[in-house]
Amino acid sequence: MWAERKRGIHVTQAELLCKDGCGFYGNPAWQGYCSKCWRKTTRTTETSKEDHGLQDEGSSQLNLFKTEEKKNAEKGRRSSTIMRLFWGSSSPPRQESPEGQEAALKAFQSLEPGDFPGFLKLLRKPSSQRLQSRCTAFLNTIDAYHDLPVQKQSDLVQDFYQDITVHFSSLPEPQVSHMMDHVEKLIMTRLHKWVFCHDSCDDEQKDLTLQRRIKSLNWVTPEMLRVPFPQGGSDTSDPYLPAITAIIEMDAKRAPQDKLACLSKCSQHVFQALASENRQPANADDFLSGLIYVVLRANPPRLHSNINYIVRFGLPHSLMAGESGYYFTNLSCTIAFIEKLDGPALNLTPEEFNSCMQGQRAPSGPAECAGQKRAQENREQLEKLKNRQEKVDQGARALQEQLDMWVRSVQDQIDEVKAQSVLVLKDDVAEAPPGETVC
């Protein structure tokens, strides 16, 4: 039934993929690119700007020589910085024996997916000292330079991920992903307080703008979004309530993967609610509509900051493919839809939409019209019942008055008959001969 109705929300699988054609999921936050292609594009743009700026400084041989000298010095400083970030000093540590590295990797390979406490225990062992030192040195460096712009911090974290991935390169690819999940959680749980909603960006202002926007759309109903919803349901019977709770919990998590886990939990609850109402598997449009309703209903705290935090510091494989990547792409599409929401998307005219946004009128969707009609019918029925009740009360009062009058008239007749009977009796007694009893 829902598929037959006109939709204002529509998205195809092709629209969710990276516009560079790499096959991974794109994202509105990255202008349609996946995270890998987006970083490559932005870095290429920055390099072009730097090269163009260098050309504008002058064309003389002396300036070119000085520029080259400056670039070599900068490259040396960057190399030294990378060494300090990854090794804790300006030179790499003593290489471990292949046997020691193989034993450490074998221990990591035996970990179950998601066993973060077990990962921490292995990290404290002497065989994992090299990995532990690199993580500790990186954390200390970011702590010391937490005033860097957030994009620079993001680049350092992503470069660190790529470097650490080489450490586990001998493991199978699924196991490498599990190990990197542990590394991400270790790093970002510590760095969350420094990099989340950083002072160098405008995330906080965008959070407030988005929250006000969602609050102004509190009149949007499930019917307007074409979301299957039980009729006459209350808050306690809302099938999307578990999804609403899950997406609100996202702000309390620190690691990007934990935030994505809350989003995955929310999305799975949306699919369950859609299946329970549709009695059939939900399609992509149904899911996106359901997710939009959940976000509008929940108005999650710091949603824009959480999305940017995941984009900047999450592992690329979590956002480029798989369920988490699909759900995150749909969440980004949801935010873009809410920010640009207009009347046609809800099957309303611009005048109706503006009136609803300004609180001048209630929305006039199909369900609202039916509800208003039922309310009007109820009011008319109550008015008829009231009139009938007044007529019954008037009739009862008139009947009571007639009854009282009848009782009084009967009583008067009885009194009159009694009085006449007494007079007749007295007359009979007076006329009776002496000694005769009057019956």
VENCORNOR-V435742 format. One record per pair of residues at least 12 apart in sequence whose C-alpha atoms are under 10 Angstrom apart, sorted by sequence separation. I is the first residue (numbers start at 1). J is the second residue. If there is no record, write none. Layout:
I | J
I | J
This chain:
13 | 25
14 | 26
15 | 27
16 | 28
18 | 30
19 | 31
20 | 32
21 | 33
22 | 34
24 | 36
26 | 38
30 | 42
55 | 67
79 | 91
107 | 119
120 | 132
165 | 177
168 | 180
247 | 259
250 | 262
270 | 282
271 | 283
274 | 286
341 | 353
342 | 354
352 | 364
18 | 31
19 | 32
20 | 33
21 | 34
24 | 37
54 | 67
246 | 259
247 | 260
249 | 262
250 | 263
271 | 284
274 | 287
343 | 356
425 | 438
18 | 32
19 | 33
20 | 34
22 | 36
108 | 122
142 | 156
165 | 179
247 | 261
248 | 262
249 | 263
273 | 287
425 | 439
17 | 32
18 | 33
19 | 34
22 | 37
107 | 122
108 | 123
142 | 157
164 | 179
165 | 180
246 | 261
247 | 262
248 | 263
271 | 286
348 | 363
16 | 32
17 | 33
18 | 34
21 | 37
107 | 123
164 | 180
246 | 262
247 | 263
250 | 266
270 | 286
271 | 287
274 | 290
348 | 364
15 | 32
16 | 33
17 | 34
18 | 35
20 | 37
245 | 262
246 | 263
247 | 264
249 | 266
270 | 287
273 | 290
311 | 328
347 | 364
348 | 365
16 | 34
18 | 36
19 | 37
20 | 38
104 | 122
138 | 156
139 | 157
162 | 180
165 | 183
246 | 264
247 | 265
248 | 266
270 | 288
310 | 328
347 | 365
18 | 37
104 | 123
138 | 157
161 | 180
164 | 183
243 | 262
246 | 265
247 | 266
268 | 287
270 | 289
271 | 290
346 | 365
18 | 38
107 | 127
108 | 128
243 | 263
245 | 265
246 | 266
247 | 267
267 | 287
270 | 290
271 | 291
104 | 125
107 | 128
243 | 264
245 | 266
246 | 267
267 | 288
269 | 290
270 | 291
307 | 328
104 | 126
105 | 127
138 | 160
161 | 183
243 | 265
244 | 266
269 | 291
104 | 127
105 | 128
161 | 184
242 | 265
243 | 266
244 | 267
246 | 269
267 | 290
270 | 293
103 | 127
104 | 128
160 | 184
242 | 266
243 | 267
267 | 291
270 | 294
307 | 331
102 | 127
103 | 128
104 | 129
135 | 160
241 | 266
242 | 267
243 | 268
244 | 269
266 | 291
307 | 332
100 | 126
101 | 127
134 | 160
158 | 184
161 | 187
240 | 266
242 | 268
243 | 269
244 | 270
100 | 127
101 | 128
104 | 131
157 | 184
242 | 269
243 | 270
267 | 294
99 | 127
100 | 128
241 | 269
242 | 270
243 | 271
266 | 294
304 | 332
307 | 335
101 | 130
135 | 164
240 | 269
241 | 270
243 | 272
134 | 164
157 | 187
239 | 269
240 | 270
243 | 273
96 | 127
157 | 188
239 | 270
240 | 271
242 | 273
304 | 335
240 | 272
241 | 273
303 | 335
96 | 129
131 | 164
239 | 272
240 | 273
96 | 130
239 | 273
240 | 274
95 | 130
238 | 273
239 | 274
94 | 130
131 | 167
291 | 327
295 | 331
93 | 130
130 | 167
239 | 276
239 | 277
292 | 330
296 | 334
288 | 327
291 | 330
292 | 331
295 | 334
296 | 335
93 | 133
287 | 327
291 | 331
294 | 334
295 | 335
93 | 134
153 | 194
154 | 195
289 | 330
292 | 333
293 | 334
92 | 134
153 | 195
288 | 330
291 | 333
292 | 334
296 | 338
87 | 130
287 | 330
288 | 331
291 | 334
292 | 335
295 | 338
87 | 131
150 | 194
151 | 195
229 | 273
247 | 291
290 | 334
291 | 335
86 | 131
87 | 132
88 | 133
89 | 134
146 | 191
150 | 195
228 | 273
229 | 274
288 | 333
289 | 334
292 | 337
293 | 338
87 | 133
88 | 134
149 | 195
150 | 196
227 | 273
228 | 274
230 | 276
260 | 306
284 | 330
288 | 334
292 | 338
86 | 133
87 | 134
88 | 135
139 | 186
143 | 190
146 | 193
147 | 194
148 | 195
150 | 197
151 | 198
227 | 274
228 | 275
229 | 276
230 | 277
243 | 290
244 | 291
247 | 294
248 | 295
259 | 306
260 | 307
86 | 134
87 | 135
88 | 136
89 | 137
135 | 183
139 | 187
143 | 191
146 | 194
147 | 195
150 | 198
228 | 276
229 | 277
243 | 291
246 | 294
247 | 295
259 | 307
85 | 134
86 | 135
87 | 136
88 | 137
138 | 187
139 | 188
142 | 191
145 | 194
146 | 195
149 | 198
150 | 199
151 | 200
228 | 277
229 | 278
244 | 293
245 | 294
251 | 300
252 | 301
288 | 337
84 | 134
85 | 135
86 | 136
87 | 137
88 | 138
143 | 193
148 | 198
149 | 199
150 | 200
151 | 201
227 | 277
228 | 278
240 | 290
244 | 294
248 | 298
250 | 300
251 | 301
256 | 306
259 | 309
260 | 310
83 | 134
85 | 136
86 | 137
87 | 138
88 | 139
135 | 186
136 | 187
139 | 190
140 | 191
143 | 194
147 | 198
148 | 199
149 | 200
150 | 201
227 | 278
240 | 291
243 | 294
244 | 295
247 | 298
248 | 299
249 | 300
250 | 301
251 | 302
256 | 307
259 | 310
85 | 137
86 | 138
88 | 140
131 | 183
135 | 187
139 | 191
142 | 194
143 | 195
146 | 198
147 | 199
148 | 200
149 | 201
242 | 294
243 | 295
244 | 296
246 | 298
247 | 299
248 | 300
249 | 301
250 | 302
251 | 303
254 | 306
258 | 310
84 | 137
85 | 138
86 | 139
88 | 141
142 | 195
147 | 200
240 | 293
241 | 294
244 | 297
245 | 298
247 | 300
248 | 301
250 | 303
253 | 306
256 | 309
257 | 310
83 | 137
84 | 138
85 | 139
240 | 294
244 | 298
246 | 300
247 | 301
248 | 302
251 | 305
252 | 306
255 | 309
256 | 310
260 | 314
83 | 138
85 | 140
86 | 141
243 | 298
244 | 299
245 | 300
248 | 303
251 | 306
254 | 309
255 | 310
256 | 311
259 | 314
82 | 138
84 | 140
85 | 141
241 | 297
244 | 300
247 | 303
250 | 306
256 | 312
257 | 313
267 | 323
84 | 141
85 | 142
240 | 297
241 | 298
256 | 313
257 | 314
267 | 324
196 | 254
227 | 285
228 | 286
255 | 313
256 | 314
257 | 315
260 | 318
109 | 168
226 | 285
227 | 286
255 | 314
256 | 315
260 | 319
264 | 323
265 | 324
267 | 326
268 | 327
81 | 141
108 | 168
119 | 179
226 | 286
227 | 287
264 | 324
267 | 327
113 | 174
192 | 253
193 | 254
225 | 286
227 | 288
228 | 289
229 | 290
257 | 318
263 | 324
264 | 325
266 | 327
267 | 328
105 | 167
109 | 171
113 | 175
116 | 178
120 | 182
192 | 254
227 | 289
228 | 290
256 | 318
257 | 319
262 | 324
264 | 326
265 | 327
105 | 168
108 | 171
109 | 172
112 | 175
115 | 178
116 | 179
119 | 182
120 | 183
191 | 254
192 | 255
225 | 288
226 | 289
227 | 290
260 | 323
261 | 324
264 | 327
267 | 330
105 | 169
111 | 175
113 | 177
114 | 178
115 | 179
118 | 182
119 | 183
189 | 253
190 | 254
191 | 255
192 | 256
225 | 289
226 | 290
227 | 291
260 | 324
263 | 327
264 | 328
267 | 331
105 | 170
106 | 171
110 | 175
113 | 178
114 | 179
116 | 181
117 | 182
189 | 254
190 | 255
224 | 289
225 | 290
227 | 292
260 | 325
263 | 328
101 | 167
105 | 171
109 | 175
112 | 178
113 | 179
116 | 182
120 | 186
188 | 254
189 | 255
227 | 293
101 | 168
108 | 175
109 | 176
111 | 178
114 | 181
115 | 182
116 | 183
119 | 186
188 | 255
189 | 256
222 | 289
225 | 292
226 | 293
257 | 324
260 | 327
102 | 170
108 | 176
111 | 179
113 | 181
114 | 182
187 | 255
188 | 256
222 | 290
225 | 293
260 | 328
263 | 331
109 | 178
113 | 182
116 | 185
185 | 254
186 | 255
188 | 257
189 | 258
224 | 293
108 | 178
109 | 179
116 | 186
185 | 255
222 | 292
223 | 293
85 | 156
108 | 179
184 | 255
185 | 256
222 | 293
85 | 157
184 | 256
185 | 257
221 | 293
222 | 294
86 | 159
182 | 255
184 | 257
185 | 258
220 | 293
82 | 156
86 | 160
181 | 255
85 | 160
181 | 256
182 | 257
221 | 296
222 | 297
181 | 257
220 | 296
221 | 297
82 | 159
86 | 163
181 | 258
219 | 296
220 | 297
82 | 160
86 | 164
218 | 296
219 | 297
217 | 296
218 | 297
216 | 296
217 | 297
214 | 295
215 | 296
218 | 299
214 | 296
215 | 297
213 | 296
214 | 297
215 | 298
214 | 298
215 | 299
211 | 296
214 | 299
213 | 299
214 | 300
212 | 299
211 | 299
210 | 299
211 | 300
210 | 300
211 | 301
210 | 301
211 | 302
210 | 302
211 | 303
207 | 300
208 | 301
210 | 303
211 | 304
207 | 301
208 | 302
210 | 304
207 | 302
208 | 303
209 | 304
206 | 302
207 | 303
208 | 304
205 | 302
206 | 303
207 | 304
204 | 302
206 | 304
207 | 305
203 | 302
204 | 303
205 | 304
206 | 305
207 | 306
203 | 303
204 | 304
205 | 305
203 | 304
204 | 305
202 | 304
203 | 305
202 | 305
203 | 306
201 | 305
203 | 307
197 | 302
203 | 308
203 | 309
197 | 304
198 | 305
197 | 305
196 | 305
197 | 306
196 | 306
197 | 308
198 | 309
43 | 155
196 | 308
197 | 309
196 | 309
195 | 309
196 | 310
39 | 155
196 | 312
192 | 309
195 | 312
196 | 313
195 | 313
39 | 158
225 | 345
226 | 346
192 | 313
214 | 335
217 | 338
224 | 345
225 | 346
191 | 313
224 | 346
225 | 347
223 | 346
224 | 347
214 | 338
217 | 341
224 | 348
188 | 313
210 | 335
213 | 338
214 | 339
221 | 346
187 | 313
188 | 314
213 | 339
220 | 346
213 | 340
210 | 338
213 | 341
184 | 313
185 | 314
210 | 339
184 | 314
209 | 339
184 | 315
183 | 315
181 | 314
181 | 315
180 | 315
181 | 317
220 | 356
231 | 367
180 | 317
181 | 318
219 | 356
220 | 357
177 | 315
218 | 356
219 | 357
217 | 356
218 | 357
224 | 363
177 | 317
216 | 356
217 | 357
219 | 359
224 | 364
177 | 318
216 | 357
224 | 365
216 | 358
220 | 362
221 | 363
223 | 365
224 | 366
216 | 359
219 | 362
220 | 363
223 | 366
224 | 367
213 | 357
219 | 363
221 | 365
223 | 367
224 | 368
220 | 365
222 | 367
223 | 368
221 | 367
221 | 368
161 | 313
161 | 314
162 | 315
158 | 312
161 | 315
162 | 316
154 | 309
157 | 312
158 | 313
161 | 316
157 | 313
158 | 314
154 | 311
155 | 312
156 | 313
157 | 314
158 | 315
154 | 312
155 | 313
157 | 315
158 | 316
150 | 309
153 | 312
154 | 313
152 | 312
153 | 313
154 | 314
151 | 312
150 | 312
151 | 313
150 | 313
8 | 224
9 | 225
7 | 224
8 | 225
9 | 226
7 | 225
8 | 226
7 | 226
6 | 226
2 | 223
5 | 226
3 | 226
2 | 226
2 | 227
2 | 228
1 | 228
13 | 284
12 | 284
11 | 284
12 | 285
10 | 284
11 | 285
10 | 285
11 | 286
2 | 278
9 | 285
10 | 286
35 | 311
1 | 278
8 | 285
9 | 286
11 | 288
35 | 312
7 | 285
10 | 288
29 | 307
7 | 286
9 | 288
10 | 289
29 | 308
35 | 314
3 | 283
9 | 289
35 | 315
36 | 316
8 | 289
30 | 311
35 | 316
36 | 317
3 | 285
7 | 289
29 | 311
34 | 316
35 | 317
3 | 286
9 | 292
35 | 318
36 | 319
2 | 286
27 | 311
35 | 319
36 | 320
34 | 319
35 | 320
34 | 320
33 | 320
34 | 321
34 | 325
27 | 319
24 | 317
26 | 319
27 | 320
25 | 319
26 | 320
24 | 319
25 | 320
26 | 321
34 | 329
24 | 320
25 | 321
23 | 320
24 | 321
25 | 322
32 | 329
22 | 320
23 | 321
24 | 322
27 | 325
26 | 325
27 | 326
25 | 325
26 | 326
29 | 329
24 | 325
25 | 326
27 | 328
28 | 329
18 | 320
24 | 326
26 | 328
27 | 329
28 | 330
30 | 332
17 | 320
25 | 328
26 | 329
27 | 330
28 | 331
29 | 332
17 | 321
25 | 329
26 | 330
27 | 331
28 | 332
29 | 333
25 | 330
27 | 332
28 | 333
26 | 332
27 | 333
28 | 334
29 | 335
28 | 335
29 | 336
28 | 336
17 | 326
16 | 326
17 | 329
13 | 326
16 | 329
16 | 330
16 | 333
11 | 330
11 | 333
9 | 337
8 | 341
8 | 342
8 | 343
9 | 344
10 | 345
8 | 344
9 | 345
7 | 344
8 | 345
9 | 346
7 | 345
8 | 346
6 | 345
7 | 346
8 | 347
6 | 346
7 | 347
6 | 347
